[in-house]
C-alpha cells in the first residue's frame, strides 16, 4: 500500500520524511529498526530516498549551495583518517551531522520551489498528534518514543519530555512570531500552529526554547526594520504574557476540577526550572550548566589551542573519560560529545572546517536579514534561533534536530531564489488559510 501511494505521487517521500522525523508518539509505537545491531530510525532511509528523488526531479539550484557544509564534514573525516582516529568514533561523530546538508539540499530544491503549501498543511497534523501524545505521557507518567533521556530538572510532579516534535514546535512558534512581527499574519490566524506547539515546548521545561524564540524575534525585528514591526512585537509579547498570566492565576480557583492539579504542577515546574533558571545565580547553581562550562568547554578550548587551524579530526576524544562525574555507561561517549557545537567543530575540523560550514549559512541568513518574502523571514528567524541554541545544545548533532536545522536553512535558501525570480514581491493575498497564503507564492510563476 505504501509503495502504491509513493508511486502515485513520489513527492510523498519527502512528506513521509518530515512526518516520521518529527512525530512524537507513545513509547509503545515502533519508530526504528535494527540493521546489524545499529538502530535505524524510520525517517533515515526516507531522507536518503528524498535526496536521491529531489536530485533527479528538481534541478533548480539556489546560489546558496550546500557544498561548503559537505566540504567541512569531508575535511574532518579525511583528517581523522590521516590521524588514525577510531573508525567507529568517526562514524558516531558524523552519522547525524551529515543529515544537516542532506536536509538542506532537499529543502532548497523542494519545499519552496513547488510544495510550500502542502508542507504547511501537513505541519498541524504532526503538531497536534505529537501534542496529544506528549500531554498523555506527562499525565500518565509514561514515555515517548525516541525521547531524550530524562534530563536534570524533572521532579515527581513535572517530568521533562523532550521528543522528536519538541524543537519542531520551537521552529513553528519562531516562524509564527516572525510572520506576526513582519505583518504577514496575526496570532489569531495562526492558532492552528501555535496551539499544539505550546504544550510541546512547555513540557520540555527547557531554557533553550527561550533562547531560540528570543533570537528569532530579534532576527525578525532587524529584518523588518520598521516602527510598525516594533509595535507588533510589543503587542505580541504583552498579549502572550497577559494571557498566560491570567491562565495561571485562574488555576487556583479551579482546583477542584479533574486535571487542574496536573496543569498547576506543570506550570509551577516551568516557572521554577525555566523562568527561574535564567538568572546568573541560578545558572551558577545548576550542576548541568556548570559541568558544561568546567568539564567540557575548558577541555575544548585547550584542544583548540593545540591545533587551531586544522583541528584533530572527527572521532577525536578531547578529554579524559572521567571529568567530574561518576563513571557510567555514558562516560566514554562524553569524551567525544560536547554541548557547545561551535567549540566542538573547532576541535574536530579546526578553523578551516568551521568557516567552510558557517560561511554558507551566514550568507543565507544575511540575505534573509536584507529583506524578502515571508518564507525567507520565517525560516531565517527559525534557523537563527536554532543556531543560537547550538551554543548550549548541539542542534547539528542531534536526531532529528540535524534534519530540522537543515530543512529550515535550506528552505530559507530556496525562498531567496524564488524571491529573486519574482522580483522580491511575494503574493500579498489572504485566504481562509492565512499562514499558507502568507508563505505562499504564485506557483504557476514558479513552475514556468
N, C-alpha and C positions, 0 to 999 in steps of 0.2 A: 504493500500500500504506500509506504513512504517513498519507494523508488518511483512509483507511478506519479505521485504528486510532484516529485522533483523533475521528472521527465516532462510533465505538463508545463512547469514554469521553473526553469533552473535557477532563477533569482532566489527561490526559496532556500537554496543552500546557504546564502548569506543570512537570510532571516532566521533560519534554524540555528546558525552560529550564535547570533545575538540572543535568541530565546534560551538556548541551552547554557550559554556562558553566564547570564545574569539572573537567572531564575532561582529564587530561594524556595526550597521545598522541605518538608519534614525529612528527618534522617532515615526514615523507612523507605524513601523513594531512591531507586538506584540512579546515580549520577555519573558513574565511572565504571571502567572495567580494567582488567589487568592483562598485560602482554609481557610475558617472560618476567613476571614479578614487578613490572613497572606499572604504576597507576596511570591510566589514561582517562581524562575527563571526556564526557561525551562531546563537548564542543570542540575539542582539539582536532580530531580528524575533519570536522566540518570546516574549521578555519583553514586547514591545508587545502581542502577542496575549493573553498571560497577564493583563495589566492590563485589557484590554477584557473578557475572559471572566469574570474574577473580579468586575469591577464589575457585570456583568449577572446573574451566577449567585449570588453570595454577598453578600447585602445587609446582614448583621450588621456593626455598627460597633464599633470599640474607642473608649473615651473618650480614648485617647492617639492623636489624629489625626495625619495626615501633613501637614496644612495648613501648619504653621509652616516645615517644610523647603522646601516648594514656594514659599512666600512669600519665603523667604530667597534662593532662586535667582532668582525673578522680580524681586525688588528689585535684585539685582546686574545683571540683564540690562537692565532699564529704565534704571538709572543709566548703564550702559555706552553705551546708545543715545543718551541725552541728552548724554553727554560725547564722542560721536563716536568711540568706540573701534573698532578694526578689526573688522568683522563676522566675518571668518574666525577671528580670535582669540577672539571671544566664543563662537563655535561650539566651538572646541577646548577652551576652559576649561569649558564646561558639558555637552558631549556625554556624557561618562561620569558626571559628577556627578549628572545628572538620573536616572540609573538607580538611585540610592540611594532616593529617595522612591517610585519605581515598584516596586522590590522590597519596600520596607516595606509599601506598600499591598497587594500580593499576599499577603505572609506574614501580615499582621494579620488578613486575612479568610479565608485559605485553609488554611494549614498546620495550625494548632492547632484550628481550628473543627471540621474533619471529617477531616483527612488526615494527622495526625501519624504514625500507624503506617506508612502507605505510604511517606512520605518517609524515615523512619528505616530502612526495609528497603532502600531504594534506595541510601542513602549508602555502605554497604560495597562495592557494585559499583563505584561511582565511585572509591573509595579504592584498592581492590585493583588495578583496571586501571591507574590512574594510578601506583601504586607500582611495578608491574612495568615500565611504560614508562619511568619515571624511573631505576630501577636499571639497566635495559638501556642507557639513554642514557649514564649515567655510566660503566658498564663498557666500552662500545664507543666512547666518545668522540664520540657523535652528539648531536643537539639535539632538543629538544621543540618541538612546535607551540606558538605563542603564548608562547614562552619570553622572559623578560626578557633584555635584552642582558647579556652576561656581565659581572658586577659585579666590582669590585676585590676581591681576596682569593682568586681562583682561582689554582691552581698547575697544573703539568704533571700532577701525580698526582690532584688533587682539584679538579674543576670545579663551581662553584656552579650548581645547576639550580633556578631559581625559575619554576615553571609555573603553570597555572591551578588546580591542585589544592593548591598549597603552603599557602596561607592557609586553604583549606577544611579541610586536615588540622589546622592550628593551632586552628581553631574546634572541630573534633571533639574533639581532645585536651583543650581547655579545658572543653568541656561534660562530658566524661567525668570530669575531675578535680572539677568542681563537683558532679556526681552522687555521686561517691565521698565527698567531704567532707560532703555533705548526708545521706549514709546511704541514698541511693536505689539504689545499685548498687555493685558491687565491681570491682576491677581484673580479676579472673578472668572475671567475667561479661561484661565489655565488650571482651574481647580482639579480637573481630572488627572493632572500630572502631579501636582504637589501634595494633594491629599494623601495618596498612598505612600508618597516618598517620605513624609514627615515621620510616621512611626518607624520606618526602616532606619532613618537617621537617629532618632531619639533613643531607640532601643539598643543602639550600638554604644551609647554612653562614651562617645569618643570626642576628645577635643579637636581631633583632626577635621571634623566636619565644620567647626567654626573657622578654622584656618582657611579651608577651601572656599567657603561661602564668602568670607570677608574679602579674600583676594579676587574672587570672581566679580563681586560687586564693585571693587575698586577698579578692576580692569574695564568693566562696562562703563563706569563713570568717566574714565580717562578717554575711552574710545568715543563716547558720545559728545564730550566737550561742550556742554551747554547747561545753562541755568535750569531749564525745564527738567533735565536729567537729574540734577541735584535735588530738585523739588520732589520728583518721583521717588528717588532713593529715600529721602527723609520720610515721605509719606508711607512708603512700604515698610520701613523699619518701625515707625510709630504704630501702624496698624497691626503689624505682626506681634510686637511686644505687648501692646494693649490686649490683643485677642488672646494670646497665650496666658498673660497675667490674669485676665478675667476668668479664663477657664480654670486655672489653678486655684484662684480664690473661691470659685464656686464649688470646688470638690468638698470642702469642709461641710457644706450644707447638704451634701448628697451622700453622706457617709453610710446611710442605711441601705442604699441601693446596691444590689449584687454587682461586683466588678469594680466599683468605685475605689475600694481599698487597694486593689491591684494598681489602678491608674495612679492613685496617690503615691504608692510606693515607687513607681517608675519615675514620676515627676520629681519626687524628693531625691531619688538616686541621680537623676540628671543634673539637678541643681547642685548637689554635693560634688559629684565626680567631675562634671564638665564645667559648669559656670563657676563653681567654687575652686576649680583646679587650674584656672588660667592666670592666676597671680604668681608673682615671683616667689613668694614664700611657699605657696602650695607646691610649685614645681621643685623647690629645694627639698621638700619633704617627700616627694614622690620617688619611691625606690626605683621604679622602672625608668623614669626620666634620668635619674642620676646614674643608673647603670649605663645608659647610652652615652652620657657625657664623659664619664670617667673610665668605663671599661670597653667602650667602642671607639668613640671619637679620638681619644688620646692615642690609642694604638694606630688608628687610621692615619692621623696626621704624621706620626713618626714614620710610617711606611711611605707616605707621600714624599717626605724629605729624602728618603733613601733613593727614590727613583722618580723624580717629578715629571720628567718628560715622557717616558715610555711606560711607567708602571711596572707591575710584576706579573701581568697576565691573569686570565681567569683561572680559577682553581687554586689561587694562592691563599694560604692561611695567614692572615695578617696579625694574629695574636695567639698566645698560648691557649691551651684547651681549658684552663681553669682561671678565670679572671673575675673574682668577686661573687661567684655563685657556686652552689654545691654541684658536684659532678652529677650529671644525669644523662639520659639517652639523647638529649639535645646539645650537649656540651660541644661535641665535635662539629656540629653544623654551625654553631656560633662562632667558630674560628673563621668562617668564610662569609657569613652573613652580617650585614650592618643595616641599621635603620636609616642612616643618612645616605641616601643614594648617591649624592654628588661626591662625597668623600670616598664612597665605595668605588665609583667608576674611576676616580683619580688614582686609587690604589691599583685597580685591576688593569686599566688601559692608559694611565697617565694623562698628561695634558693633551696629547695627540687624540686619544680616543674621546676625551671629554669634549673637545672642540668639534670633532667630527660629528658627534651626536647632537650637541646642543645648538650649533650654528643653524642647521636647517630648521629646527624647532623655533629658534628665536626669530628667524625670518618669517615663518608662518604667523606667529603671534604679533610680530611687528607690523605686518601687513593688515592684520585684523584691527590693531590699535589705530591705524591711519584711517580707518573707516571702511564701509562696505555694507552688505546686507545683513539681515537678521541671523541667518545661519552662521555667517562668519563671526558675528558678535557673540552669539550664544555658545558656539563651540570653542571660540577663542577664550572666552571667560572661564568656561568649564575646564579647559586644558590648563590655563594659568593656575586655577585653584588646585588641581591635582599635582602640578609641578611644585607648587609651594608646599603641599603636604609631604612631598618626597624628601624634604629635609628631615622629617621625623618618622616617616613610614615610606618605604621604597615602592612606590606605585609601579615602576617599570619591572620590578622583580616579583610581583605577586600574581596570583590567579584569583579572579580574572582581571585584576587591575591593569596588568600589562596590555591586555587586549583593549580594555576600556580607554586607556590613555592613547593608544594608537588610533582608535576609532575617532576620538574627538579631535585630535590633531590632524588626522587625515581628512576628516570632514571639513575642518577649517581650511585646509589647503585646497580641497576641491571647490569649496564655496568661493574662494578667491578667484579661481579660474572662471567660474560661472559669472561672477560679478563683472569681471573684465569683458567677457563676451557680450554682456548685456549693458555695458556702459556704466556699471555701478548702480543700476536702478532696479532693485528688486520689486516684485509686484506688490503694490500697496493695498490690494483688495482684501476685504474681510468676508468671511462666510460663517456658517454655523460651527465650523471648526477653526476658530480664530488662530490658534497657535500654528496649525498646519498652513493656513493662509499666510501667516506672518513669516513662516520659514520657507514657504514655497516660492518657486519661480515659475515662469511660463515654460512648461515642459515641452511644448511644441517647438519653442525657440531653441531650447537646449538640444533637442534632437535633430534640428535642422542642420 
